[in-house]
Amino acid sequence: MDLERVFKKSSKNKTLTLFLGKRDYVDHVDTVDVVDGVIQVDPAALLGKKVYIQLACAFRYGSDDLDVIGLSFRKDIWFKKYQIYPADHNPEQSPMHSALLKKAGDQGQPFSFQMPPNLPCSVTLQPGPGDKGKPCGVDFEVKAYIAKAADNPDDETFSKKDKCRLIIRKIQFAPDPTGTGPKADICRNFMMSDKPVYLEASLEKEIYYHGEPIPVKLKIRNETSKTVKKINILVDQTADVVLYCADRYTKNVLNQEFADTVEASGTYEKTLTICPLLVDNIEKRGLALDGRLKDEDTNMASTTMLRGGMERDVLGILVSYKIKINLIVSGGGLLGGLTASDVTAELPFILMHPKPEEINLDSL
């Protein structure tokens, strides 16, 4: 997305035009970027009515047949609105306001929203190929509308031609790296064998960026008479839907097989590289994605970073990832395949975007 770009949407009657300098707002865990924008209003067309601006965060289930969880509904998690004309909202003018007012001209009215830090981030559940309607997930919408009163903005006091809106995203970027990556040590004993297989798996770091290769370091010591026939590495995404219940959905987003073997009484030490991508899961129904904006690509949802004290009923969808390493061990001796088994280790990791460069307001 081009950060040095103005996002603009007009009502059908051209009375209102909404200006935003960006559509991604960063959740820094303790604070969230302020949503600064401008509304251009044509007072001559209002005929005594008022203009309001609203920011809403909603948990949405789109079409009735989208039964990822089996429900279809929309629930407002949080919203805030101001009367923008006649002016009853006068925020302190920011550099973003100044840049947008140059585009809107004399009829521009600035506005600001400060989202609370306990709101969920924008997440979309990927619909199936035949699903219709708006996708499930958490979205944020800035809407300007003309109405007779703020108390009934959803009543028949305004029509579709009297409003304009833009979807924005609340996102998180990777924090500064801290410490070393996760490590797992497994010792597995087998039936009909008095000696084990040792597996040590580790990552160099805890945080990886979308599209970045992930090297998985493996050390294997096979003290049994069996053979490790192959190594299977999987990546699972878990989405906890906690807004109204404690549903959990796990989707496998990578399943890669390596033909490396470890003979009886042998050792193995190697780094195997994987890279989970949305392009390989594009038709996987119910996969959690970062909130999608119209005509823009997205990616698998980033790991949710939480702060202490957050209320459960506004957490939305929590996303996490883990790598599973499976050693496929053949059965030896007279029983053969009857004693075949797996040795499994798990490594949780964080998948996020790197922090972008700051927006250049002088170029707006």
Beta strands, then each sheet from edge to edge (+ up, - down):
strand 1: 7-10
strand 2: 16-20
strand 3: 24-26
strand 4: 35-41
strand 5: 50-60
strand 6: 74-85
strand 7: 108-113
strand 8: 123-125
strand 9: 136-147
strand 10: 163-171
strand 11: 183-188
strand 12: 197-203
strand 13: 207-209
strand 14: 214-222
strand 15: 228-241
strand 16: 247-258
strand 17: 267-274
strand 18: 288-290
strand 19: 317-329
strand 20: 341-352
sheet 1: 1+ 2- 4+ 7-
sheet 2: 3+ 10+ 9- 5+ 6-
sheet 3: 3+ 10+ 9- 8+ 18-
sheet 4: 11+ 12- 14+ 17-
sheet 5: 13+ 20+ 19- 15+ 16-
end
